[in-house]
Amino acid sequence: MPERISDQPVRITPASGYAGDISPSEAWRLLVEDKNATLVDVRTMAEWTYVGTPDLSTIGKRPLLIEWQTFPDRDTNPDFIATIARAIPNTDIPVLFLCRSGARSAAAAAIATARGYTRCFNVDEGFEGDPDGKRHRGSANGWKAAGLPWVQT
């Protein structure tokens, strides 16, 4: 089991409809410190392939890759909750939802909460974060900008 990163509690910003918003760095900390915490990347297969995914291998975990909206039509995945339920049968563990910038993952956290998951968190800056001054993502904030581990196929 990895050592605790800090003795301070993980910082969570209250949110409506789910347990709260959490920064990428705090999400990493929760994933490290809680063996049950699970990361669900809700982006599309195209995003996972061309932009990359969080790399949790150093802490003995893998992100669950479950599309919230299907590619290329962007329809809500009708099997989203059923897939979550199969992958995460325990509804009381921390489940962290991640998308590009935090919007889709907030919706996913809210729907999972409505379906009985009690500790759903939105990684509020997402994987790529907000666009910078040149309208490029990945350097202003987010998982990548925080220097957290990630891989690209």
C-alpha positions as CSV (number, residue, x, y, z in Angstrom):
1,M,0.0,0.0,0.0
2,P,1.4,3.4,-0.9
3,E,2.2,5.7,2.0
4,R,0.0,8.7,2.8
5,I,0.8,11.8,0.9
6,S,-0.4,14.2,3.6
7,D,-2.0,14.1,7.1
8,Q,-4.4,16.8,5.9
9,P,-7.9,15.7,4.7
10,V,-8.4,15.7,1.0
11,R,-9.9,19.1,-0.1
12,I,-13.3,18.7,-1.6
13,T,-15.5,21.6,-2.9
14,P,-19.2,21.0,-2.3
15,A,-21.3,20.4,-5.3
16,S,-25.0,19.9,-6.0
17,G,-26.0,16.4,-6.9
18,Y,-22.9,14.5,-5.9
19,A,-20.2,14.4,-3.1
20,G,-18.1,17.2,-4.5
21,D,-15.5,18.6,-6.9
22,I,-11.9,17.6,-6.4
23,S,-8.7,18.9,-8.1
24,P,-6.6,16.5,-10.1
25,S,-3.8,16.6,-7.5
26,E,-6.3,15.9,-4.7
27,A,-7.9,13.1,-6.9
28,W,-4.4,11.5,-7.2
29,R,-3.9,11.8,-3.5
30,L,-7.3,10.1,-2.8
31,L,-6.4,7.3,-5.3
32,V,-3.1,6.8,-3.5
33,E,-4.4,6.9,0.0
34,D,-7.6,4.9,-0.4
35,K,-7.2,1.4,-1.8
36,N,-10.8,1.3,-2.8
37,A,-10.9,4.7,-4.6
38,T,-11.6,4.2,-8.3
39,L,-11.1,6.5,-11.2
40,V,-13.6,6.4,-14.1
41,D,-12.6,8.2,-17.2
42,V,-15.8,9.1,-19.0
43,R,-14.3,10.6,-22.2
44,T,-14.6,8.9,-25.6
45,M,-12.6,6.1,-27.1
46,A,-11.1,8.6,-29.5
47,E,-10.0,10.9,-26.7
48,W,-8.4,8.0,-24.8
49,T,-6.6,7.0,-28.0
50,Y,-5.4,10.3,-29.3
51,V,-5.1,12.4,-26.1
52,G,-4.1,9.8,-23.5
53,T,-5.3,8.3,-20.2
54,P,-4.3,8.6,-16.6
55,D,-1.6,6.1,-15.7
56,L,-2.3,4.6,-12.3
57,S,0.1,1.7,-12.6
58,T,2.5,3.0,-10.0
59,I,-0.2,2.7,-7.4
60,G,-1.4,-0.7,-8.6
61,K,-4.6,0.5,-10.2
62,R,-6.1,1.2,-13.7
63,P,-8.7,3.7,-14.6
64,L,-12.0,2.4,-15.8
65,L,-12.7,3.6,-19.3
66,I,-16.4,4.1,-19.7
67,E,-17.8,6.5,-22.3
68,W,-20.4,8.9,-20.9
69,Q,-21.2,10.0,-24.5
70,T,-20.5,7.7,-27.4
71,F,-18.3,8.6,-30.3
72,P,-18.9,10.0,-32.9
73,D,-22.6,10.9,-32.3
74,R,-22.2,12.1,-28.7
75,D,-25.4,10.4,-27.6
76,T,-25.4,9.5,-23.9
77,N,-24.2,6.0,-23.4
78,P,-27.4,4.0,-22.5
79,D,-25.3,1.3,-20.8
80,F,-23.3,3.8,-18.6
81,I,-24.8,3.0,-15.2
82,A,-25.1,-0.8,-16.0
83,T,-21.4,-0.8,-16.9
84,I,-20.5,1.1,-13.7
85,A,-22.6,-1.3,-11.6
86,R,-20.8,-4.3,-13.1
87,A,-17.3,-2.7,-12.6
88,I,-18.0,-1.2,-9.2
89,P,-20.5,-3.2,-7.2
90,N,-19.7,-1.5,-3.9
91,T,-21.8,1.7,-4.0
92,D,-20.0,3.2,-0.9
93,I,-16.4,3.5,-2.2
94,P,-15.0,6.8,-3.6
95,V,-15.6,7.0,-7.3
96,L,-13.8,9.8,-9.1
97,F,-15.1,10.8,-12.5
98,L,-12.8,12.4,-15.1
99,C,-13.5,13.9,-18.5
100,R,-11.7,16.5,-20.6
101,S,-12.5,19.6,-18.6
102,G,-14.9,18.6,-15.8
103,A,-18.4,19.0,-17.4
104,R,-19.2,15.5,-18.6
105,S,-17.7,14.0,-15.4
106,A,-19.9,16.2,-13.2
107,A,-23.0,14.9,-15.1
108,A,-21.7,11.3,-14.7
109,A,-21.1,11.9,-11.0
110,A,-24.6,13.2,-10.5
111,I,-26.2,10.4,-12.4
112,A,-24.2,7.8,-10.4
113,T,-25.2,9.5,-7.2
114,A,-28.8,9.4,-8.2
115,R,-28.4,5.7,-8.8
116,G,-27.2,5.0,-5.3
117,Y,-23.4,5.6,-5.3
118,T,-22.7,7.6,-2.2
119,R,-19.2,9.0,-2.7
120,C,-19.0,10.3,-6.3
121,F,-16.5,13.1,-7.0
122,N,-15.9,15.1,-10.1
123,V,-12.3,15.8,-11.1
124,D,-13.1,19.5,-11.7
125,E,-10.3,20.5,-14.1
126,G,-10.5,17.3,-16.1
127,F,-7.7,15.5,-18.0
128,E,-6.8,18.4,-20.3
129,G,-8.2,21.4,-18.4
130,D,-9.3,24.7,-19.7
131,P,-8.0,26.3,-22.9
132,D,-5.0,28.6,-22.5
133,G,-4.6,32.0,-24.2
134,K,-3.9,30.2,-27.5
135,R,-7.0,28.1,-27.1
136,H,-4.9,24.9,-26.5
137,R,-5.8,22.5,-23.7
138,G,-3.3,20.7,-21.5
139,S,-1.2,23.5,-20.1
140,A,-3.5,25.8,-18.1
141,N,-4.8,23.3,-15.6
142,G,-6.0,19.7,-15.4
143,W,-4.5,16.2,-14.9
144,K,-1.7,16.7,-17.5
145,A,-0.8,20.2,-16.4
146,A,-0.6,19.1,-12.8
147,G,2.2,16.7,-13.9
148,L,0.3,13.6,-12.9
149,P,1.1,10.3,-14.7
150,W,-0.5,9.6,-18.0
151,V,0.1,7.5,-21.1
152,Q,-0.8,7.7,-24.7
153,T,-1.2,4.8,-27.1
